[in-house]
Amino acid sequence: MFEVRKYPFERDEDPARHMVDLLSRQAEKDGVPLTDAEKEILLAAHSKGRPIPEDLRTRFLQLIERQLRQEREDGTHADPRSFDGSLEWAGDWGYPNIVQLADEVMCEFPPDLALPLTGWKLFKDRLQLVGCGCAVVLCMFLIGAIMSVWFAGK
């Protein structure tokens, strides 16, 4: 079901810049902080004409994966101002490189980091599965009934 979420940032605050700040803190923890030029590359609009150098791209992808892994382990991924939560809002006003890279990491996210369904979401998922199974059986029954009526008349 569609869920309306409140915008978690101030009016003049950029979610993409917030993501870069979180990534910068992660890089500082690793001992190799991001330079201002690297931050600008992350904030620049994604363009196929100006690709990110491969060594930086690899570094950024590893940083993003570590940041997401850290949030999943800490349980802070549900916070709307987390890196994962900010991703939802960061692509609204363009497509900066950080959003493109984060999308790429999320698409290739290791299965051990996938969040298991719990509570109401798990119940709804199972209920939909049972409902779809029943719908398939009813459709098969309906098709069989139509075919038997069709061929019984001839």
MODELLER restraints for C-alpha pairs under 7 A, 6 or more apart:
rsr = mdl.restraints
at = mdl.atoms
rsr.add(forms.Gaussian(group=physical.xy_distance, feature=features.Distance(at['CA:8:A'], at['CA:80:A']), mean=6.21, stdev=0.5))
rsr.add(forms.Gaussian(group=physical.xy_distance, feature=features.Distance(at['CA:8:A'], at['CA:81:A']), mean=6.49, stdev=0.5))
rsr.add(forms.Gaussian(group=physical.xy_distance, feature=features.Distance(at['CA:15:A'], at['CA:86:A']), mean=5.75, stdev=0.5))
rsr.add(forms.Gaussian(group=physical.xy_distance, feature=features.Distance(at['CA:15:A'], at['CA:89:A']), mean=6.20, stdev=0.5))
rsr.add(forms.Gaussian(group=physical.xy_distance, feature=features.Distance(at['CA:15:A'], at['CA:90:A']), mean=4.77, stdev=0.5))
rsr.add(forms.Gaussian(group=physical.xy_distance, feature=features.Distance(at['CA:16:A'], at['CA:43:A']), mean=6.76, stdev=0.5))
rsr.add(forms.Gaussian(group=physical.xy_distance, feature=features.Distance(at['CA:16:A'], at['CA:90:A']), mean=4.77, stdev=0.5))
rsr.add(forms.Gaussian(group=physical.xy_distance, feature=features.Distance(at['CA:17:A'], at['CA:43:A']), mean=6.84, stdev=0.5))
rsr.add(forms.Gaussian(group=physical.xy_distance, feature=features.Distance(at['CA:19:A'], at['CA:83:A']), mean=5.54, stdev=0.5))
rsr.add(forms.Gaussian(group=physical.xy_distance, feature=features.Distance(at['CA:19:A'], at['CA:86:A']), mean=6.56, stdev=0.5))
rsr.add(forms.Gaussian(group=physical.xy_distance, feature=features.Distance(at['CA:20:A'], at['CA:39:A']), mean=6.61, stdev=0.5))
rsr.add(forms.Gaussian(group=physical.xy_distance, feature=features.Distance(at['CA:22:A'], at['CA:83:A']), mean=6.76, stdev=0.5))
rsr.add(forms.Gaussian(group=physical.xy_distance, feature=features.Distance(at['CA:23:A'], at['CA:63:A']), mean=6.78, stdev=0.5))
rsr.add(forms.Gaussian(group=physical.xy_distance, feature=features.Distance(at['CA:23:A'], at['CA:64:A']), mean=6.81, stdev=0.5))
rsr.add(forms.Gaussian(group=physical.xy_distance, feature=features.Distance(at['CA:23:A'], at['CA:67:A']), mean=6.83, stdev=0.5))
rsr.add(forms.Gaussian(group=physical.xy_distance, feature=features.Distance(at['CA:24:A'], at['CA:33:A']), mean=6.21, stdev=0.5))
rsr.add(forms.Gaussian(group=physical.xy_distance, feature=features.Distance(at['CA:24:A'], at['CA:34:A']), mean=5.65, stdev=0.5))
rsr.add(forms.Gaussian(group=physical.xy_distance, feature=features.Distance(at['CA:26:A'], at['CA:67:A']), mean=6.46, stdev=0.5))
rsr.add(forms.Gaussian(group=physical.xy_distance, feature=features.Distance(at['CA:27:A'], at['CA:33:A']), mean=4.82, stdev=0.5))
rsr.add(forms.Gaussian(group=physical.xy_distance, feature=features.Distance(at['CA:27:A'], at['CA:34:A']), mean=6.36, stdev=0.5))
rsr.add(forms.Gaussian(group=physical.xy_distance, feature=features.Distance(at['CA:27:A'], at['CA:63:A']), mean=6.78, stdev=0.5))
rsr.add(forms.Gaussian(group=physical.xy_distance, feature=features.Distance(at['CA:42:A'], at['CA:96:A']), mean=6.67, stdev=0.5))
rsr.add(forms.Gaussian(group=physical.xy_distance, feature=features.Distance(at['CA:42:A'], at['CA:97:A']), mean=4.92, stdev=0.5))
rsr.add(forms.Gaussian(group=physical.xy_distance, feature=features.Distance(at['CA:42:A'], at['CA:98:A']), mean=4.89, stdev=0.5))
rsr.add(forms.Gaussian(group=physical.xy_distance, feature=features.Distance(at['CA:43:A'], at['CA:96:A']), mean=5.35, stdev=0.5))
rsr.add(forms.Gaussian(group=physical.xy_distance, feature=features.Distance(at['CA:43:A'], at['CA:97:A']), mean=6.05, stdev=0.5))
rsr.add(forms.Gaussian(group=physical.xy_distance, feature=features.Distance(at['CA:43:A'], at['CA:98:A']), mean=6.40, stdev=0.5))
rsr.add(forms.Gaussian(group=physical.xy_distance, feature=features.Distance(at['CA:44:A'], at['CA:96:A']), mean=5.32, stdev=0.5))
rsr.add(forms.Gaussian(group=physical.xy_distance, feature=features.Distance(at['CA:44:A'], at['CA:97:A']), mean=5.99, stdev=0.5))
rsr.add(forms.Gaussian(group=physical.xy_distance, feature=features.Distance(at['CA:45:A'], at['CA:94:A']), mean=6.87, stdev=0.5))
rsr.add(forms.Gaussian(group=physical.xy_distance, feature=features.Distance(at['CA:45:A'], at['CA:95:A']), mean=5.63, stdev=0.5))
rsr.add(forms.Gaussian(group=physical.xy_distance, feature=features.Distance(at['CA:45:A'], at['CA:96:A']), mean=4.13, stdev=0.5))
rsr.add(forms.Gaussian(group=physical.xy_distance, feature=features.Distance(at['CA:45:A'], at['CA:97:A']), mean=5.88, stdev=0.5))
rsr.add(forms.Gaussian(group=physical.xy_distance, feature=features.Distance(at['CA:46:A'], at['CA:95:A']), mean=5.83, stdev=0.5))
rsr.add(forms.Gaussian(group=physical.xy_distance, feature=features.Distance(at['CA:46:A'], at['CA:96:A']), mean=5.11, stdev=0.5))
rsr.add(forms.Gaussian(group=physical.xy_distance, feature=features.Distance(at['CA:46:A'], at['CA:97:A']), mean=4.78, stdev=0.5))
rsr.add(forms.Gaussian(group=physical.xy_distance, feature=features.Distance(at['CA:61:A'], at['CA:101:A']), mean=6.44, stdev=0.5))
rsr.add(forms.Gaussian(group=physical.xy_distance, feature=features.Distance(at['CA:61:A'], at['CA:105:A']), mean=6.60, stdev=0.5))
rsr.add(forms.Gaussian(group=physical.xy_distance, feature=features.Distance(at['CA:64:A'], at['CA:102:A']), mean=6.50, stdev=0.5))
rsr.add(forms.Gaussian(group=physical.xy_distance, feature=features.Distance(at['CA:65:A'], at['CA:105:A']), mean=6.51, stdev=0.5))
rsr.add(forms.Gaussian(group=physical.xy_distance, feature=features.Distance(at['CA:68:A'], at['CA:84:A']), mean=6.70, stdev=0.5))
rsr.add(forms.Gaussian(group=physical.xy_distance, feature=features.Distance(at['CA:69:A'], at['CA:113:A']), mean=6.81, stdev=0.5))
rsr.add(forms.Gaussian(group=physical.xy_distance, feature=features.Distance(at['CA:71:A'], at['CA:77:A']), mean=5.00, stdev=0.5))
rsr.add(forms.Gaussian(group=physical.xy_distance, feature=features.Distance(at['CA:76:A'], at['CA:82:A']), mean=6.61, stdev=0.5))
rsr.add(forms.Gaussian(group=physical.xy_distance, feature=features.Distance(at['CA:77:A'], at['CA:84:A']), mean=5.88, stdev=0.5))
rsr.add(forms.Gaussian(group=physical.xy_distance, feature=features.Distance(at['CA:77:A'], at['CA:85:A']), mean=6.70, stdev=0.5))
rsr.add(forms.Gaussian(group=physical.xy_distance, feature=features.Distance(at['CA:78:A'], at['CA:85:A']), mean=6.78, stdev=0.5))
rsr.add(forms.Gaussian(group=physical.xy_distance, feature=features.Distance(at['CA:79:A'], at['CA:85:A']), mean=6.30, stdev=0.5))
rsr.add(forms.Gaussian(group=physical.xy_distance, feature=features.Distance(at['CA:80:A'], at['CA:86:A']), mean=6.28, stdev=0.5))
rsr.add(forms.Gaussian(group=physical.xy_distance, feature=features.Distance(at['CA:87:A'], at['CA:99:A']), mean=6.56, stdev=0.5))
rsr.add(forms.Gaussian(group=physical.xy_distance, feature=features.Distance(at['CA:90:A'], at['CA:99:A']), mean=6.75, stdev=0.5))
rsr.add(forms.Gaussian(group=physical.xy_distance, feature=features.Distance(at['CA:91:A'], at['CA:99:A']), mean=6.31, stdev=0.5))
